[in-house]
Amino acid sequence: MPNNKKCQGLVFGCALMSLLSLGHAADTDANASAVAPFVGAAPYTGYAAASWGDGLIGGDGAIGHKTMRGRAAEIRIGHTFDPFGLVSGGYAAAPQAPRLDIVYYNEGHPDNNHRDGYALQMVFRKNVQKSWDVELGVGPYFSMNRTTINGNEFDDERVGALISLALIGRLDAYSPGLQWRLGYNHVAMRGAPHSDALIIGIGKEIGAERSSTPGGEVNGHPIWLGADYGFAQTNHSGPGYRPSYSLEAKQYYGQFAISLSAIEEGNDGVRVNRHGIGTQAWYVQPFSQNWSVSAGAGPYFAKNKLDSGGSVVNGLFSVQLDRNIGKEWKVFTTFSRVVTFRSKNDDDLITFGFMRRFGS
């Protein structure tokens, strides 16, 4: 997307640094005094990873500078899923269970093609040695590409496919389930550029014994109330950053959550002066006692004072990284995309905030 690459990079950096810290955080959380011994592959249920790299685009619409300028990146979270009965039927061991991943993928910054989006992948894993695995992920990819076509600028929204391969090296000696990833991503998109990228990062497998309940609840479903503040960027040339903020109520149900937010996107003075009410359903993946990453999506009822018409229904997609501070508070950073589905006036929101728990 446009000049928001630095702020998206900040979210990727936070996710990557929090995963990198797990080698020490896991021992601290467990009150351990020594590095855990190597335990090899073990069954797991959840997964979180962050990776960064570079690549190229080609094909329809690929003009000018075609490299991603070192800004290809992904955040993925997932849960084991066995729809084909591979594990239950004895065709695959539990540590190699298939997984359903939600992926936020950014294809960097080639000329005239600033594309990113969200994919849902079915991931298959194969252990090749005691400390080496390979993965194949395939699924639909909903992308948004800021591009100029026939002299007109659009936020071109298309559905394609994201195909991912990864070589995984296990780092269980530092923290059970910790690993490094060397990945390859291919995007196939009809009528738009295809892309290929190499990325490297850190991942974490999470089993039931390795993570706390999201939100820190033991019983009941308390309400979390919070506020966040940051900045917004319209996905068109010209408008710059401006302040943005929201108020949010959130409730957890195991590894799922629902939220209701009052959102103010700010006024860029050209295309967007929008505010409204958004509701999202979330999948939440904790990867240590205090850290979790989540993905949310839902409708956003909003009015843009700089656009004709009244209130309309937009889409709201979010990736959030949060950290518990005790049992009553948490801090978080969120990257959200407002999608108008009209190829114009889409927005990126980067915010930082806090939440407090009410009820038990």
N, C-alpha and C positions, 0 to 999 in steps of 0.2 A: 504494500500500500504506500501512500505518500511519505511525508517527512516523519511519520510516526515510528520509523525503524528503531530509533534510539530508545523510545519508551517500550516497544515490544521487546527489544533486547534486554531491557532492565528486568522484565518479567521472566524471560528465559534465564537470565543470570541468577535471579533469586531462586528459581526452581533448581538450577544446576548446583548452586552453592549449598542449598539445603540438603540435596541428595549427597553431595560430597561430604557433608558434615556427619553423615549417619554412621560412618565408621567409629566416630567418637561418641556421637549422641546415643547410639544404641547401647554402648557400654555404660554411659552415664545414667540412662534411663533405667537400666537393669541393676544399677549399683555395682557393676562389675569392676574389678581392679586390674584385669589382664585382658589382652587381646584374645578374642574367641578363637578356638582352634578351627582348622578347616573341617567342614562337615559334609562337603559335597552337595550334590543336588538333593533337594528335599521337596515334598509337596508344598504347594503354595496356592493361595486363592486370589490375591490381588497383586497389582503391578503398577509402578510409576517410573517414568524415565524422562530425561531431558537431554537433547542432543543439538549440536551445532555443526555447520559445515559449509560446503560450497558446491556449485553445480552449474549447469547450462540449460538454456531453453532452445527449442528449435521448432520448425514446422510453421503452421499458419500463424501469421501475425508476429513472428519473431524477427525484429529489425534492430539495427544498431548494435549496441553492446549486449551480448547475449549471456554473459556470465552473471551469477547471482551475487557477485561482489562480496563473497564470504559471509552472507547473511541468511543462508538456508538454515532453518531451525525447526524443531518439533518438540512438543510436549505430548506425552501419551500416558493415559491411565486406563487400566482394564481389570477385568475379573475373569477367572477361569470359567469356562462354559463348554459343556459337553453335549451339544445337540445331536451329534452323530453317534453317540455311544462308544467312542473310541476307548475311553478309560473304563467305563462300566462294563464294556464287552471284552476287556482284556487285551485290546489291540494296542494300547499305549499305556505306559506307566504314569502314575499320578504326577510326577514332576514334569511330564511332557504333555499335560492336559492342554487342549485348545483354549484360547482366550479371546474374549471380545474386548477390543480396545477402542476408546475414543481418542482421536488424534487431532491436535491443532497443529497445522503445518504451514510454515511461511516459506515461500519460494524465492526469497531474497529480493534483489533490486536490479534486474536487467532493465534496459531501456524500454520504456513504454509498456511494460508488463510487470506490474507490482501486485503479485497475486498471493493470496493466502486463503485459508479456509479450514473446514472441519471434515474429518473422515471417520467412518465407522468401519473397522477392519476385523475380519476373522483371522486370528493369528494361530499358526501351527508351529510347534517347537519340536526339535529333534536333538537329543544328546548325542554328540559324536565322540567325546572323551569325557573323563571324569570332571574336568573343569572347563569344557567347551560345549556350547550349544549353538545351533543355528535356528533362525526363525524366518517364516514366510508369512506376510500379512497382506490381505487383499480386501478391498471394499470400496464403496462409493465415497466420492469426495465432492462436497459442496464448496465451490470456490467463489471468491470475489476478486476481480482483477481490475485495478484502475488502469485504464488504457484509452488511447485515442483512436477512433475508427472513423475514417472519412472526414477528418477534421472536427469530429465531435467527441468530447470526453465522456466516458461512461465508467461506472463501477460494474463491470460486466460479470454477471452472476451465471454460473454454469455448473452442471453436475458431470463429473468425469469419474475416473478411477485412480486410486492410489495403491500402488504395489510396492511393498517394502521387503527387503531382505536384510538380515542382521546376523553378524557373527558376535557371539557373546562369550566373554571371558569372566569366569566366576572369581569373586573377591570375598568369599565366605570367611577367610582368615581374619578379615577386618570387621565384618559384620555379616551375620547370616542373611543371605539373600542379596547382598550387594554385588554389583557386576558392572563391567564396562561394556559398551556397545559400539561396534563399527557397523554402520548401516548404509544401505543404498535405497533411495526412493525414486520411483518412476511415476510420473503423472501422465495419464492419457486423457486428452480432452478434445472432443470433436469440435472442429471449427475454431480452435484456439491453440496456442503453443503447447507442445509437450515439454516435459522437463526431466532431467536426471541429476541426482545430487548424491554426494558422499557426505555422511555426517558421523560424528563421534560424540559419545556422551556417557552418562552414568545412569544405571537403572537399579531398581530395588524391588525384589520379590517380597510379598507380605503374606504371611500365614496368620491364621486366627490367633496364634500365640505370640505374634510379633507386633500386634497393633492394638491400640485402644479403640473404644467405641467412638465414632465421629461425634464431635461436639462435646465429648466428655460426659455424656449422660450414662447413668447406670439404670435408672428406672424412670418411667414416664417420658414425656416429650415436652421439655421446657421450651420457652420462646427465647430466641436470641434477638436482641435489638441492637442495631448498630448504625454508624454514620461513616461515610467515606468522602474524601475530597481529592481531586486531582485535576486532570486536564483532558480536553476532547480535541479531536482532529477530524475535520471533514475530509472525506476521501476524494477530493478534487483539488486541482491546482488553485492557488490563490489564498484561501483562508488559512490562517495559522492556528496555533494552539490557543485555547481559552479555558478559563476555569470551569470545572464541572464537579457536581457533587450529588449525593443521594442519601436517603434514609431507608433502612431495610429492616424487615422482620423475617426471621428464618426459623424453621422448625425441622428437626432431624427425625428420621425413621430408619434406624439401622444405618446402612450405607447410602441411604437416599435422603433427600431434603426437599422442601418447598420454600419459596421465598416470595415476598411482596415488597416492591421497592417504589418509592417516589423519586423520580430521576429528573435532574436539571442538567441538560447538556450544554448550556451556555449559548452565547450569541456570537457567531463568527462574522456578523455584519454583512454577509454576502449570500449564503445559501441556507444556513441552519440557525434557528433560534427555537429550540424544541425542548419540551418538557412533557412528562406524562407518568403513567403507572405501568410498571412491568411486573410480571409474575413468571417465575422459572421453576422447573423441576431440575434437581441436581443429582448427579452420581458423585459420591464422595469416597475418595480412596486415601485413608491414612497410611503413612509409610514410616512412622515412628510413634512414640508415645504422645508427642506434642505437635507433630507436623502432619498436614494433610493437603492434598490437591483435589480439586473438584471441577467438574464441567457442568454447566447449566444451559438450558434453552427454554424459550417460551415466548408468548405474545407480549407486545409492548404497545399500549394504547397511548398515543401521543399526538400533540398538535405542534406543527412547525409554523410559527408566525411569519416566516419569510417564504412560505409556500402557499399556493392557493388551496382552498378547501378547509374543512374542519379537521377534527380528530380522525386519525386513521390507525389501522393495526399494522405494526411493523414486527419484525422478528428481533429477538434479543438473544445473543449467544455469548457465553462467558467462560473464562478459565480463571480459577481463583486458587491462590496459595495462602494458607493460614497457619498460624501457630498459637496453640493454647498458652495462656499465661495463668497458671493455676486452674481452678475449676470454674471460675466465674467470668474470666475475660479471655479474649483472643484478639490478635491483630492480623490483618490480611492485606493482600494486594490483589487487584482484579484487573484483568484485561477483558473488555466487553466490546462486542460489535453490534451496532444497530443496523439492521438490514431492512431497507424499505421495499425490496422486491420490485423497484421501479428503475433500477440502474442509475439512481441519482440520490444525492444527499445522505448517503450512508455515513456513519460516524464510527470512530474508534474512541473508546474511553479507557483511560488508565487512571486508577484511583488507589488510594491507600486509606485504611480505616481501622476501626476497632469495633468490637461487639461485646455486649454484656448479657449474661444469662439471667433469665427470670423464671422462677418456678423450679420444680424438681421432677 
